[in-house]
Amino acid sequence: MRNIYRIVFASVLLLTTACSTMNKSIELGGILGAAAGAAATSAGEHSAGITPKSNDINSGALVGLGLGLLTSYIIYNGDEQNRENGDSKTQMYFGDLPPSPFVFPNSNPNGGQ
């Protein structure tokens, strides 16, 4: 039970971070993949009525780690290529904040000040 708290805490902590570099993207993808793999293995064995063993949970975390690393690498490279080619449809990227609704432009759109 103590390990589940660690996994949940690590997941929540990592979900509040942003990825701006390849290394950070891979770290986040790997850790979240490992946490998801361990949680899925534990939940699957609990639903089958089996007490989860640490070897099974570790195997699930290892598979999740690999999938998370691969997925984050592919997504980051695809976004980076879109930025370089100018194929990006938006001006916002991962880690950017949305514009604030409380910031008003200095000029009047009707032509007056």
One Martini backbone bead per residue (centre of mass of N, CA, C, O) as a GRO file, in nm:
protein
  113
    1MET     BB    1   0.056   0.064  -0.018
    2ARG     BB    2   0.302   0.254  -0.008
    3ASN     BB    3   0.370   0.239  -0.315
    4ILE     BB    4   0.112   0.376  -0.417
    5TYR     BB    5   0.168   0.653  -0.291
    6ARG     BB    6   0.426   0.704  -0.451
    7ILE     BB    7   0.303   0.690  -0.733
    8VAL     BB    8   0.092   0.913  -0.698
    9PHE     BB    9   0.282   1.141  -0.613
   10ALA     BB   10   0.465   1.133  -0.864
   11SER     BB   11   0.242   1.185  -1.071
   12VAL     BB   12   0.141   1.456  -0.966
   13LEU     BB   13   0.411   1.602  -0.977
   14LEU     BB   14   0.460   1.554  -1.290
   15LEU     BB   15   0.189   1.690  -1.398
   16THR     BB   16   0.305   1.991  -1.302
   17THR     BB   17   0.491   1.978  -1.541
   18ALA     BB   18   0.718   2.080  -1.799
   19CYS     BB   19   0.821   2.039  -2.146
   20SER     BB   20   1.120   2.178  -2.319
   21THR     BB   21   1.287   1.918  -2.348
   22MET     BB   22   1.399   1.615  -2.424
   23ASN     BB   23   1.477   1.518  -2.141
   24LYS     BB   24   1.211   1.596  -1.999
   25SER     BB   25   1.024   1.429  -2.176
   26ILE     BB   26   1.152   1.152  -2.114
   27GLU     BB   27   1.122   1.156  -1.812
   28LEU     BB   28   0.816   1.191  -1.799
   29GLY     BB   29   0.736   0.948  -1.978
   30GLY     BB   30   0.879   0.727  -1.809
   31ILE     BB   31   0.746   0.774  -1.531
   32LEU     BB   32   0.449   0.760  -1.622
   33GLY     BB   33   0.472   0.480  -1.751
   34ALA     BB   34   0.557   0.327  -1.496
   35ALA     BB   35   0.313   0.404  -1.324
   36ALA     BB   36   0.098   0.291  -1.518
   37GLY     BB   37   0.203  -0.002  -1.528
   38ALA     BB   38   0.181  -0.062  -1.225
   39ALA     BB   39  -0.120   0.011  -1.192
   40ALA     BB   40  -0.233  -0.187  -1.406
   41THR     BB   41  -0.127  -0.447  -1.282
   42SER     BB   42  -0.257  -0.419  -1.007
   43ALA     BB   43  -0.552  -0.388  -1.106
   44GLY     BB   44  -0.568  -0.652  -1.269
   45GLU     BB   45  -0.509  -0.847  -1.031
   46HIS     BB   46  -0.735  -0.752  -0.845
   47SER     BB   47  -0.975  -0.815  -1.047
   48ALA     BB   48  -0.884  -1.134  -1.052
   49GLY     BB   49  -0.805  -1.211  -0.739
   50ILE     BB   50  -0.504  -1.128  -0.719
   51THR     BB   51  -0.209  -1.103  -0.565
   52PRO     BB   52   0.026  -0.885  -0.605
   53LYS     BB   53   0.343  -0.897  -0.726
   54SER     BB   54   0.644  -0.745  -0.748
   55ASN     BB   55   0.732  -0.868  -1.019
   56ASP     BB   56   0.478  -0.784  -1.180
   57ILE     BB   57   0.494  -0.480  -1.126
   58ASN     BB   58   0.780  -0.442  -1.243
   59SER     BB   59   0.707  -0.536  -1.527
   60GLY     BB   60   0.491  -0.320  -1.582
   61ALA     BB   61   0.685  -0.079  -1.537
   62LEU     BB   62   0.883  -0.154  -1.765
   63VAL     BB   63   0.683  -0.139  -1.998
   64GLY     BB   64   0.590   0.154  -1.940
   65LEU     BB   65   0.867   0.281  -1.970
   66GLY     BB   66   0.915   0.209  -2.267
   67LEU     BB   67   0.656   0.344  -2.380
   68GLY     BB   68   0.708   0.629  -2.267
   69LEU     BB   69   0.978   0.682  -2.408
   70LEU     BB   70   0.885   0.638  -2.699
   71THR     BB   71   0.651   0.839  -2.708
   72SER     BB   72   0.804   1.099  -2.623
   73TYR     BB   73   1.007   1.092  -2.856
   74ILE     BB   74   0.809   1.103  -3.095
   75ILE     BB   75   0.656   1.361  -3.017
   76TYR     BB   76   0.894   1.557  -2.995
   77ASN     BB   77   1.003   1.519  -3.285
   78GLY     BB   78   0.745   1.603  -3.436
   79ASP     BB   79   0.729   1.892  -3.316
   80GLU     BB   80   1.011   1.985  -3.405
   81GLN     BB   81   0.964   1.952  -3.711
   82ASN     BB   82   0.724   2.146  -3.731
   83ARG     BB   83   0.881   2.397  -3.641
   84GLU     BB   84   1.103   2.393  -3.864
   85ASN     BB   85   0.887   2.382  -4.117
   86GLY     BB   86   0.615   2.548  -4.042
   87ASP     BB   87   0.355   2.338  -3.977
   88SER     BB   88   0.243   2.493  -3.759
   89LYS     BB   89  -0.083   2.606  -3.653
   90THR     BB   90   0.044   2.714  -3.394
   91GLN     BB   91   0.194   2.927  -3.128
   92MET     BB   92   0.169   2.690  -2.934
   93TYR     BB   93   0.345   2.514  -2.687
   94PHE     BB   94   0.490   2.327  -2.484
   95GLY     BB   95   0.463   2.527  -2.184
   96ASP     BB   96   0.259   2.717  -2.262
   97LEU     BB   97   0.053   2.977  -2.203
   98PRO     BB   98  -0.232   3.107  -2.197
   99PRO     BB   99  -0.405   3.366  -2.246
  100SER     BB  100  -0.513   3.630  -2.077
  101PRO     BB  101  -0.834   3.766  -2.000
  102PHE     BB  102  -0.701   4.035  -1.830
  103VAL     BB  103  -0.568   4.134  -2.094
  104PHE     BB  104  -0.549   4.447  -2.249
  105PRO     BB  105  -0.537   4.636  -2.501
  106ASN     BB  106  -0.415   4.960  -2.582
  107SER     BB  107  -0.597   4.956  -2.825
  108ASN     BB  108  -0.857   5.048  -3.024
  109PRO     BB  109  -1.038   4.881  -3.273
  110ASN     BB  110  -1.190   5.165  -3.374
  111GLY     BB  111  -0.925   5.387  -3.357
  112GLY     BB  112  -0.922   5.470  -3.071
  113GLN     BB  113  -0.811   5.555  -2.725
   0.00000   0.00000   0.00000
